[in-house]
Amino acid sequence: MFLANNLKFLRKRRKKTQDDVAFIVEIKRSTLNGYENGVGEPKIEKLIILADYYRIGIDDLVRKDLRKLTESKLKELELARHCNI
């Protein structure tokens, strides 16, 4: 599973702080820090919110190492997710 690394990668890709993202998804910064460091995992409700925020499907967020994808492939995933919402 790549959830922790992907959350951190996507946040940094958007040039957001943990405080920024935590505020948007309505969790504590320390909770998000735990998710990004693999100490904790979000409940399904928060996982959905995080996936929606990053415009990435939950399956991709959890099962793919998004750091290995090209920028164009990431944009393709975001566009596909955006069209499905």
C-alpha positions in Angstrom: 0.0 0.0 0.0 1.2 3.5 -0.9 -1.3 5.6 0.9 1.1 7.4 3.3 3.7 8.2 0.6 1.0 9.3 -1.9 -0.7 11.7 0.6 2.6 13.4 1.3 3.6 13.4 -2.4 0.3 14.9 -3.5 0.3 17.5 -0.8 3.8 18.7 -1.7 2.9 18.6 -5.4 0.2 21.1 -4.6 2.6 23.1 -2.5 0.4 22.9 0.6 1.3 22.5 4.2 -0.1 19.9 6.5 -2.0 22.7 8.2 -3.5 23.7 4.9 -4.8 20.2 4.0 -5.8 19.4 7.5 -8.0 22.5 7.6 -9.6 21.7 4.3 -10.4 18.1 5.2 -11.3 19.0 8.7 -8.8 16.9 10.7 -6.0 17.8 13.1 -2.6 18.4 11.5 -1.2 15.7 13.8 -3.7 13.3 12.4 -2.7 14.1 8.8 1.0 13.8 9.9 0.2 10.3 11.1 -1.4 9.4 7.8 1.6 10.6 5.9 4.0 8.8 8.1 2.1 5.5 8.1 1.3 5.7 11.8 -2.4 5.8 11.2 -4.9 5.3 8.4 -8.0 7.3 7.7 -11.4 5.9 8.1 -13.3 5.5 4.8 -15.1 8.8 5.2 -11.8 10.8 5.4 -10.2 8.7 2.7 -13.1 9.7 0.4 -12.6 13.3 1.3 -8.8 13.1 0.7 -9.3 11.4 -2.6 -11.8 14.0 -3.7 -9.5 16.8 -2.6 -6.6 15.5 -4.6 -8.9 14.4 -7.5 -7.5 10.9 -7.4 -9.5 7.7 -7.2 -9.3 5.8 -3.9 -7.9 2.8 -5.6 -5.1 4.8 -7.2 -4.4 6.6 -3.9 -4.0 3.4 -2.0 -2.6 0.9 -4.5 -0.3 2.9 -6.9 3.0 4.6 -6.2 2.0 8.0 -7.6 5.5 9.2 -7.2 6.6 7.0 -10.1 4.1 8.5 -12.6 4.8 11.2 -15.0 3.1 14.6 -14.5 1.0 13.9 -17.6 -0.2 10.6 -16.2 -1.1 12.3 -12.9 -3.1 14.9 -14.7 -4.8 12.2 -16.7 -5.8 10.5 -13.4 -7.1 13.8 -12.0 -9.1 14.5 -15.1 -10.6 11.1 -15.1 -11.6 11.5 -11.5 -12.9 14.9 -12.0 -15.2 13.7 -14.9 -16.5 10.9 -12.7 -17.6 13.1 -9.8 
